[in-house]
Amino acid sequence: MDQLTDLKAILHSKRANIYYLEKCRVMQKDGRVLYLTENKDENLYWNIPIANTTVMLLGTGTSITQAAMRMLASAGVLVGFCGGGGTPLFSGCEIEWLNPQSEYRPTEYIQGWLKFWFDDTQRLAVAKVFQKARVDYLRRVWDKDRDLKAENFYPDDSGLAAALDNYAAQIDSAEKTGDLLQREALLTKQLYRYAARATQQSDFTRDHQATDLANGFLNHGNYLAYGLAATTLWVLGIPHGFAVLHGKTRRGALVFDVADLVKDAIVLPWAFVSAKEKMSEQEFRQQILQKFTEHKALDFMFDHVKQQALREIQP
């Protein structure tokens, strides 16, 4: 087995790691990818297990060598340059990643995706399937997660259950993507209110530019979810421009569609809980990554994108 095959031995859907690095230099040394941190008395090298990594975010004060990028590409690791704390990804405010360059990827998924994508009705049908899956995943995660229940997040709470049931019922009646987006935005506001009330942060207002902990953690966690979504789409060979809900002309829009499958279930509640407990960014990031793994978020993304890509040829 050659080195390239070795580095891709772990399926992307089973990989456990996302790295955010700052104030360090990423390099290749002795056939491994390392990052170097400079201390007052000594320089320290830390190994990165690239074969078990999906995404690497390079924050403030980082640099990377050409040799390291070559090895990361061989292992299929997506790399993004970002601001401090993991947000925003640079390249304006768009979701852009340095994808490993490989055309030896599956063809059936992009071909299946394009079979329905140019038909407005079928594209809307896939968007509806994604939104139903999003609600089902939230119910399942919140019902299963004891840590969330300890923080007063209950999927059978009368107010929340009514909001979820109402949205699920309205999905089928949406006649165009604009209708679905409006209803989705209303549900998200209801989820924010529920989470703010559960964590006693009643004065919360969603603002992407705000500096309070809850807004910052929401931004940070969402970008981690975007990394998983971008990985899913790259592995399956589906370009980010073929969105089903977020707009045909918005760059990277399909990344948003796929990330939405898991954001409400995992990122949203833990952003509020972490803000209440005044966690550091690193503690919050570790919490989110642990929950992504615990609830198999990447598997969930892969399964639903593959199902919809092959929907016409399934019996």
C-alpha positions as CSV (number, residue, x, y, z in Angstrom):
1,M,0.0,0.0,0.0
2,D,1.5,3.3,-1.0
3,Q,1.7,6.4,1.2
4,L,-1.2,8.1,-0.5
5,T,-3.5,5.1,0.2
6,D,-2.2,4.9,3.8
7,L,-3.2,8.5,4.4
8,K,-6.7,7.9,3.2
9,A,-7.2,4.6,5.0
10,I,-9.7,6.2,7.5
11,L,-12.9,7.2,5.7
12,H,-13.7,10.9,6.0
13,S,-17.1,10.1,7.6
14,K,-15.3,8.3,10.4
15,R,-12.5,10.9,11.1
16,A,-12.5,12.5,14.5
17,N,-10.4,15.6,14.4
18,I,-10.7,19.3,13.4
19,Y,-7.7,21.5,14.2
20,Y,-7.7,25.2,14.9
21,L,-4.1,26.6,15.1
22,E,-2.8,30.0,15.9
23,K,0.6,31.6,16.5
24,C,2.5,28.6,15.1
25,R,4.2,27.3,11.9
26,V,2.9,24.1,10.2
27,M,5.6,22.1,8.5
28,Q,6.5,18.6,7.3
29,K,9.3,16.8,9.1
30,D,10.4,13.1,8.8
31,G,7.2,12.2,6.9
32,R,4.8,13.8,9.4
33,V,3.0,17.1,9.6
34,L,3.9,19.0,12.7
35,Y,3.2,22.5,14.1
36,L,5.9,24.5,15.8
37,T,5.2,26.8,18.7
38,E,7.8,29.2,20.0
39,N,8.3,29.5,23.7
40,K,10.6,31.8,25.6
41,D,13.0,29.0,26.5
42,E,12.4,26.4,23.7
43,N,10.6,25.6,20.6
44,L,8.1,22.8,20.8
45,Y,6.9,20.4,17.9
46,W,3.5,18.8,18.0
47,N,2.3,16.0,15.7
48,I,-0.9,16.3,13.7
49,P,-2.5,12.9,12.9
50,I,-3.6,14.0,9.4
51,A,-5.0,10.6,8.4
52,N,-7.7,11.1,11.1
53,T,-8.3,14.8,10.4
54,T,-11.1,16.3,8.3
55,V,-10.4,20.1,8.5
56,M,-7.6,22.4,9.6
57,L,-8.3,26.1,10.3
58,L,-5.2,28.3,10.4
59,G,-5.8,31.4,12.6
60,T,-3.8,34.5,13.6
61,G,-0.1,34.3,13.3
62,T,0.2,31.0,11.4
63,S,2.2,30.0,8.3
64,I,2.4,26.7,6.5
65,T,5.1,25.2,4.2
66,Q,4.5,23.8,0.7
67,A,5.6,20.3,1.9
68,A,3.0,20.3,4.6
69,M,0.3,21.3,2.2
70,R,1.3,18.5,-0.1
71,M,1.0,15.9,2.7
72,L,-2.4,17.4,3.9
73,A,-3.7,17.2,0.3
74,S,-2.5,13.6,0.0
75,A,-4.5,12.8,3.2
76,G,-7.6,14.7,1.9
77,V,-7.6,17.3,4.7
78,L,-9.4,20.6,3.9
79,V,-7.4,23.7,4.9
80,G,-8.9,27.2,5.6
81,F,-7.3,30.4,6.7
82,C,-9.4,32.3,9.2
83,G,-9.4,35.1,11.8
84,G,-8.8,34.6,15.5
85,G,-11.0,32.1,17.2
86,G,-11.9,30.3,14.0
87,T,-14.0,33.0,12.3
88,P,-14.3,34.4,9.8
89,L,-12.9,32.3,6.9
90,F,-10.9,34.7,4.7
91,S,-12.0,35.4,1.1
92,G,-14.5,38.0,1.9
93,C,-17.4,36.6,3.9
94,E,-17.8,33.6,1.7
95,I,-17.2,30.0,2.6
96,E,-14.0,29.1,0.8
97,W,-11.6,26.2,1.4
98,L,-8.3,25.1,0.0
99,N,-9.5,21.7,-1.3
100,P,-7.1,18.9,-1.9
101,Q,-6.6,18.6,-5.7
102,S,-7.9,15.2,-6.8
103,E,-10.2,14.3,-9.6
104,Y,-10.1,10.6,-8.6
105,R,-13.4,11.0,-6.7
106,P,-16.7,9.3,-7.3
107,T,-18.7,10.5,-10.3
108,E,-22.1,9.0,-9.5
109,Y,-22.9,11.6,-6.9
110,I,-22.4,14.7,-8.9
111,Q,-24.1,13.1,-11.9
112,G,-27.0,12.1,-9.8
113,W,-27.2,15.6,-8.2
114,L,-27.3,17.3,-11.6
115,K,-30.1,15.1,-12.8
116,F,-32.5,16.8,-10.4
117,W,-30.8,20.1,-9.8
118,F,-31.9,21.9,-13.0
119,D,-35.6,21.1,-12.2
120,D,-37.0,23.7,-9.7
121,T,-39.6,21.3,-8.4
122,Q,-37.1,18.5,-7.7
123,R,-34.6,20.9,-6.2
124,L,-37.3,22.2,-3.8
125,A,-38.2,18.6,-2.9
126,V,-34.6,17.9,-1.9
127,A,-34.5,21.1,0.2
128,K,-37.7,19.8,2.0
129,V,-36.1,16.5,2.7
130,F,-33.0,18.3,4.2
131,Q,-35.3,20.4,6.4
132,K,-37.2,17.4,7.7
133,A,-34.0,15.6,8.4
134,R,-32.8,18.7,10.3
135,V,-35.8,18.6,12.6
136,D,-35.6,14.8,13.1
137,Y,-31.9,15.1,14.0
138,L,-32.6,17.8,16.5
139,R,-35.3,15.8,18.2
140,R,-33.1,12.7,18.3
141,V,-30.0,14.4,19.6
142,W,-31.7,16.4,22.3
143,D,-33.7,13.4,23.4
144,K,-30.5,11.2,23.6
145,D,-28.0,13.8,25.1
146,R,-28.1,13.6,28.9
147,D,-25.8,16.6,29.1
148,L,-28.3,18.8,27.3
149,K,-31.1,17.6,29.5
150,A,-29.1,18.6,32.5
151,E,-29.0,22.1,31.0
152,N,-32.8,22.2,30.6
153,F,-33.0,21.4,26.8
154,Y,-35.9,19.1,26.3
155,P,-37.3,18.2,22.8
156,D,-40.7,17.4,24.4
157,D,-41.0,20.8,26.0
158,S,-44.5,22.0,25.0
159,G,-43.4,25.3,23.4
160,L,-40.5,23.8,21.6
161,A,-42.4,20.7,20.4
162,A,-45.1,22.9,19.1
163,A,-42.6,25.0,17.1
164,L,-41.0,21.9,15.6
165,D,-44.3,20.3,14.8
166,N,-45.6,23.5,13.2
167,Y,-42.4,23.9,11.1
168,A,-42.5,20.2,10.0
169,A,-46.1,20.6,9.0
170,Q,-45.3,23.8,6.9
171,I,-42.4,22.2,5.0
172,D,-44.6,20.3,2.6
173,S,-46.8,23.3,1.9
174,A,-43.9,25.6,0.8
175,E,-44.3,26.3,-2.9
176,K,-40.9,27.9,-3.5
177,T,-37.6,28.1,-1.7
178,G,-38.3,31.7,-0.5
179,D,-41.3,30.3,1.5
180,L,-39.1,27.6,3.0
181,L,-36.4,30.1,3.9
182,Q,-38.9,32.4,5.7
183,R,-40.3,29.6,7.7
184,E,-36.8,28.2,8.5
185,A,-35.7,31.7,9.7
186,L,-38.8,31.8,12.0
187,L,-37.9,28.4,13.5
188,T,-34.3,29.5,14.1
189,K,-35.5,32.6,16.0
190,Q,-37.8,30.4,18.1
191,L,-34.8,28.1,18.9
192,Y,-32.7,31.1,19.9
193,R,-35.4,32.2,22.3
194,Y,-35.8,28.7,23.8
195,A,-32.0,28.4,24.3
196,A,-31.7,31.8,25.8
197,R,-34.5,31.1,28.2
198,A,-33.1,27.7,29.2
199,T,-29.7,29.3,29.9
200,Q,-31.1,32.4,31.5
201,Q,-29.8,34.8,28.8
202,S,-33.1,36.5,28.1
203,D,-31.4,39.7,26.6
204,F,-29.8,37.7,23.8
205,T,-30.1,39.1,20.2
206,R,-28.5,37.3,17.3
207,D,-25.8,39.5,15.7
208,H,-23.0,38.0,13.6
209,Q,-20.8,41.1,14.5
210,A,-21.5,41.1,18.2
211,T,-18.7,40.4,20.7
212,D,-20.7,38.7,23.4
213,L,-19.9,35.0,24.2
214,A,-23.1,33.5,22.8
215,N,-22.9,35.2,19.4
216,G,-19.2,34.5,19.2
217,F,-19.7,30.8,20.0
218,L,-22.5,30.5,17.5
219,N,-20.2,31.9,14.8
220,H,-17.3,29.7,15.8
221,G,-19.4,26.5,16.0
222,N,-21.1,27.2,12.7
223,Y,-17.7,27.5,11.0
224,L,-16.8,24.1,12.4
225,A,-20.0,22.7,10.9
226,Y,-19.2,24.4,7.6
227,G,-15.9,22.5,7.6
228,L,-17.6,19.2,8.0
229,A,-20.1,20.1,5.2
230,A,-17.3,21.2,2.9
231,T,-15.5,17.9,3.6
232,T,-18.6,15.9,2.8
233,L,-19.1,17.6,-0.5
234,W,-15.5,17.5,-1.5
235,V,-15.3,13.7,-0.8
236,L,-18.4,13.1,-2.8
237,G,-17.3,15.3,-5.7
238,I,-20.2,17.8,-5.5
239,P,-19.3,21.5,-6.1
240,H,-20.6,24.0,-3.6
241,G,-22.5,26.0,-6.2
242,F,-25.3,23.4,-6.6
243,A,-27.3,24.5,-3.6
244,V,-30.9,23.4,-3.0
245,L,-32.1,26.1,-0.6
246,H,-29.6,29.0,0.0
247,G,-29.6,30.5,-3.5
248,K,-28.3,29.4,-6.9
249,T,-26.0,32.4,-7.2
250,R,-24.5,32.4,-3.7
251,R,-21.0,31.1,-3.6
252,G,-20.5,28.1,-1.3
253,A,-24.3,27.9,-0.7
254,L,-24.5,24.1,-0.7
255,V,-22.1,24.2,2.3
256,F,-24.7,26.1,4.2
257,D,-27.5,23.7,3.2
258,V,-25.5,20.6,4.4
259,A,-24.3,22.3,7.6
260,D,-27.8,23.2,8.5
261,L,-28.5,19.5,9.0
262,V,-26.6,19.6,12.3
263,K,-26.2,23.2,13.4
264,D,-29.5,23.6,15.4
265,A,-29.1,20.2,17.1
266,I,-25.5,20.6,18.3
267,V,-24.0,24.1,17.8
268,L,-26.9,26.2,18.9
269,P,-27.6,24.7,22.4
270,W,-23.9,24.3,23.3
271,A,-23.1,27.9,22.2
272,F,-25.6,29.1,24.8
273,V,-24.5,26.6,27.5
274,S,-20.9,27.5,27.0
275,A,-21.6,31.2,27.1
276,K,-23.5,30.7,30.4
277,E,-20.6,28.8,31.9
278,K,-18.1,31.4,30.5
279,M,-16.0,28.8,28.7
280,S,-12.9,29.8,26.7
281,E,-12.9,29.4,23.0
282,Q,-10.8,26.3,23.2
283,E,-13.1,24.7,25.8
284,F,-16.1,25.4,23.6
285,R,-14.4,24.0,20.5
286,Q,-13.5,20.8,22.3
287,Q,-17.1,20.5,23.5
288,I,-18.5,20.9,20.0
289,L,-16.1,18.5,18.4
290,Q,-16.9,15.9,21.1
291,K,-20.6,16.3,20.4
292,F,-20.1,16.1,16.6
293,T,-18.3,12.8,17.2
294,E,-20.8,11.5,19.9
295,H,-23.8,12.1,17.6
296,K,-22.1,11.1,14.4
297,A,-22.7,14.4,12.7
298,L,-20.4,13.7,9.8
299,D,-22.0,10.3,9.1
300,F,-25.4,12.0,9.1
301,M,-24.2,14.6,6.5
302,F,-22.7,11.9,4.3
303,D,-25.8,9.7,4.5
304,H,-28.3,12.4,3.5
305,V,-26.2,13.9,0.7
306,K,-25.6,10.5,-0.8
307,Q,-29.3,9.5,-0.5
308,Q,-30.4,12.7,-2.3
309,A,-27.7,12.4,-5.0
310,L,-28.8,8.9,-5.9
311,R,-32.6,9.5,-5.3
312,E,-33.6,8.9,-8.9
313,I,-31.9,5.6,-9.3
314,Q,-33.0,4.1,-6.0
315,P,-35.7,1.5,-6.2
